Amino acid sequence: MKKHLLATGLLTLMTTTAMAEGIGVSMALFDDNFLTVLRNGIEEQAEARGLSVQIEDARNDVARQLDQINNFIAQGVTAIIVNPVDTSATQAMSDVAAAAGVPLVYVNRQPVNIDSLPDNQAFVASNETESSSQGVREMCRIWAEAGETAVDVYVIQGELSNQAAVQRTQNIYDVIAAGECGVTINVIDQQTANWSRDQANSLMTNWLSVGTEFDGVISNNDEMAIGAIQAMKAAGIAMDSVLVSGVDATQDALAAMQAGDLDITVFQNAAAQGGGALDAAVRLAAGEAVDQKVFVPFELVTPANMADYLAKN
């Protein structure tokens, strides 16, 4: 039988009678602002509940991550939490954990085998179909109110092997195809910057060197949006002449919004995802019922409501 999570509200963390110790956590990358908040969410909830967690950095290396999972199993952990490096490589991770009978919870990045997870595996994240689409609709609203009928944009993608990057890019075209915008959006070019601020800076610099006029930049995450902003400001572009949107509502992104550089982001509750993943792992380890898909809603963030999010990440 498919298991179901017993939760109160969004992601209420309820204590369980069974004490789960030695939960192994493999993070795709420590050096990432959003994933740092997510990792802190796991650590904080573990500390609050008196649980032991061992958190490892996969350093964006699929082989290293699989080794970490095998090591966790060999150490006898009661459950494993994985933030996948490559979402297309998760079948092997699921197979290894299932063979060992160790519960496994994927967090933030959707596994390729999401529809065939074993009963003792789950996925905790936000529904990516609701991510960048909110930002694009808000851009459309702003352009329409300004009297624009057609705009040209650049799209900066995350890692192409990552389901979130694929979905966030597809969301843009889905909004356009659905006729929701009221403004014609022309994508001049789209390229990956691998979630990186520095790579996005270089990519935007290259685009600017071509001299093509544009009205906006739609980024799969805030880090890349900030990199693009840095490149535009270095080139002397007035930030009030273009719209820039990202996803995550990190503290750096909110600072950029306060400065008038970033126009739109979408809050993804990293701490709640981390805490929710820990809660699911504890329940699975205790043999309790757990829903295989737990979604934390995305929330649109603009200068109008930005103050509400300054203390959330």
SULZI-V40159 format. One record per residue. N is the residue number from 1. RES is the residue in one letter. OMEGA is omega as a letter, one per 20 degrees, with the letter a starting at -180 (* if undefined). D_CENTER is the distance of its C-alpha to the mean C-alpha in Angstrom with 1 decimal. Layout:
BEGIN
n=(N:N)
res=(RES:RES)
omega=(OMEGA:OMEGA)
d_center=(D_CENTER:D_CENTER)
END
This chain:
BEGIN
n=(1:2:3:4:5:6:7:8:9:10:11:12:13:14:15:16:17:18:19:20:21:22:23:24:25:26:27:28:29:30:31:32:33:34:35:36:37:38:39:40:41:42:43:44:45:46:47:48:49:50:51:52:53:54:55:56:57:58:59:60:61:62:63:64:65:66:67:68:69:70:71:72:73:74:75:76:77:78:79:80:81:82:83:84:85:86:87:88:89:90:91:92:93:94:95:96:97:98:99:100:101:102:103:104:105:106:107:108:109:110:111:112:113:114:115:116:117:118:119:120:121:122:123:124:125:126:127:128:129:130:131:132:133:134:135:136:137:138:139:140:141:142:143:144:145:146:147:148:149:150:151:152:153:154:155:156:157:158:159:160:161:162:163:164:165:166:167:168:169:170:171:172:173:174:175:176:177:178:179:180:181:182:183:184:185:186:187:188:189:190:191:192:193:194:195:196:197:198:199:200:201:202:203:204:205:206:207:208:209:210:211:212:213:214:215:216:217:218:219:220:221:222:223:224:225:226:227:228:229:230:231:232:233:234:235:236:237:238:239:240:241:242:243:244:245:246:247:248:249:250:251:252:253:254:255:256:257:258:259:260:261:262:263:264:265:266:267:268:269:270:271:272:273:274:275:276:277:278:279:280:281:282:283:284:285:286:287:288:289:290:291:292:293:294:295:296:297:298:299:300:301:302:303:304:305:306:307:308:309:310:311:312:313)
res=(M:K:K:H:L:L:A:T:G:L:L:T:L:M:T:T:T:A:M:A:E:G:I:G:V:S:M:A:L:F:D:D:N:F:L:T:V:L:R:N:G:I:E:E:Q:A:E:A:R:G:L:S:V:Q:I:E:D:A:R:N:D:V:A:R:Q:L:D:Q:I:N:N:F:I:A:Q:G:V:T:A:I:I:V:N:P:V:D:T:S:A:T:Q:A:M:S:D:V:A:A:A:A:G:V:P:L:V:Y:V:N:R:Q:P:V:N:I:D:S:L:P:D:N:Q:A:F:V:A:S:N:E:T:E:S:S:S:Q:G:V:R:E:M:C:R:I:W:A:E:A:G:E:T:A:V:D:V:Y:V:I:Q:G:E:L:S:N:Q:A:A:V:Q:R:T:Q:N:I:Y:D:V:I:A:A:G:E:C:G:V:T:I:N:V:I:D:Q:Q:T:A:N:W:S:R:D:Q:A:N:S:L:M:T:N:W:L:S:V:G:T:E:F:D:G:V:I:S:N:N:D:E:M:A:I:G:A:I:Q:A:M:K:A:A:G:I:A:M:D:S:V:L:V:S:G:V:D:A:T:Q:D:A:L:A:A:M:Q:A:G:D:L:D:I:T:V:F:Q:N:A:A:A:Q:G:G:G:A:L:D:A:A:V:R:L:A:A:G:E:A:V:D:Q:K:V:F:V:P:F:E:L:V:T:P:A:N:M:A:D:Y:L:A:K:N)
omega=(r:a:a:a:r:a:r:a:a:r:a:a:a:r:r:a:r:r:r:r:r:r:r:a:r:r:r:a:r:a:a:a:a:a:r:r:r:r:r:r:r:a:a:r:r:r:a:a:r:a:r:r:r:a:a:r:r:r:r:a:a:a:r:a:r:r:r:r:r:r:r:a:r:a:r:r:a:r:a:r:a:r:a:r:a:a:r:a:a:r:r:r:r:a:a:a:a:r:a:a:a:r:a:r:r:a:r:a:a:r:a:a:a:a:r:r:r:a:a:r:a:a:r:a:r:a:a:r:a:a:a:r:r:r:r:r:r:r:r:a:a:r:a:r:r:r:r:r:r:a:r:a:r:r:r:a:r:a:a:r:a:a:a:r:r:a:a:r:r:r:a:a:r:r:r:a:a:a:a:a:a:r:r:r:r:r:a:a:r:r:r:r:r:r:a:r:a:r:r:r:r:a:a:r:r:r:a:a:r:r:r:r:a:a:a:r:r:a:r:r:a:a:r:r:r:r:r:r:r:r:a:r:r:r:r:r:r:a:r:r:r:r:r:r:r:r:r:a:r:r:r:r:r:r:r:r:r:a:r:a:r:a:a:r:a:a:r:a:a:a:r:r:r:r:r:r:r:r:r:r:r:a:r:r:r:r:a:a:a:r:a:r:r:a:r:a:r:a:r:r:r:r:a:a:a:a:a:a:a:a:a:a:*)
d_center=(29.2:25.6:24.6:23.4:21.7:24.1:22.2:23.3:21.4:17.6:17.1:20.4:20.9:24.4:26.5:28.0:31.5:30.6:29.4:26.7:27.1:25.7:22.1:20.6:17.0:15.8:12.7:11.8:12.5:13.9:14.3:10.9:10.7:7.4:8.1:11.5:11.0:9.5:12.5:14.8:14.0:15.3:18.2:19.2:19.4:21.2:23.7:24.3:25.2:27.2:25.2:25.0:21.8:21.8:18.6:18.7:17.0:16.8:16.8:15.0:18.0:18.0:21.6:21.1:18.4:20.8:23.6:21.7:21.4:25.1:26.0:24.5:26.5:29.6:29.3:29.4:26.1:25.9:22.3:19.4:15.6:13.6:10.1:11.3:12.2:13.2:12.3:15.8:17.5:16.6:20.0:21.9:19.9:20.6:24.2:24.9:23.6:25.5:28.6:28.7:28.1:25.2:22.5:19.0:15.6:12.4:9.3:5.6:6.7:9.6:12.9:15.5:18.0:16.2:19.5:21.8:20.4:23.4:24.3:23.3:19.6:16.7:13.0:11.1:7.8:7.6:9.6:8.1:11.8:11.6:8.9:10.7:13.9:14.5:14.4:16.7:19.1:19.4:20.3:22.8:24.3:24.9:26.4:28.5:29.9:30.8:32.8:30.8:31.4:29.6:27.0:25.7:22.2:20.3:16.9:14.7:12.5:10.1:11.6:13.7:13.6:10.0:9.8:6.7:8.8:11.8:11.0:9.8:13.1:15.0:14.3:16.3:19.2:19.2:19.7:22.4:24.0:24.2:26.2:24.1:24.2:27.9:27.5:27.6:24.6:25.4:22.8:24.8:22.6:19.1:18.2:15.5:15.0:12.7:10.0:13.2:15.0:18.3:17.9:17.0:20.0:22.2:21.0:21.7:25.0:26.0:25.4:27.4:30.2:30.9:31.8:30.3:29.9:26.6:25.4:21.6:18.5:15.3:12.4:9.0:7.8:10.1:11.4:12.8:14.1:15.9:17.3:18.6:20.1:21.8:23.4:24.6:26.1:27.8:29.3:30.7:28.7:28.9:25.4:27.0:27.9:24.5:21.4:18.0:14.7:11.1:7.8:6.7:10.4:10.8:14.5:15.3:14.0:16.2:19.0:18.9:19.1:22.0:23.6:23.6:21.5:18.1:18.9:15.8:12.2:10.3:9.6:6.7:8.9:7.8:11.5:12.1:9.7:11.5:14.7:14.4:13.9:16.9:18.9:18.4:19.5:22.5:23.6:23.5:25.4:27.9:28.4:27.1:25.6:21.8:20.0:18.2:15.3:14.1:11.9:11.1:11.8:10.1:12.8:14.3:15.2:18.3:21.2:22.9:20.7:19.0:21.2:19.8:16.5:18.0:18.5:15.4:13.2)
END
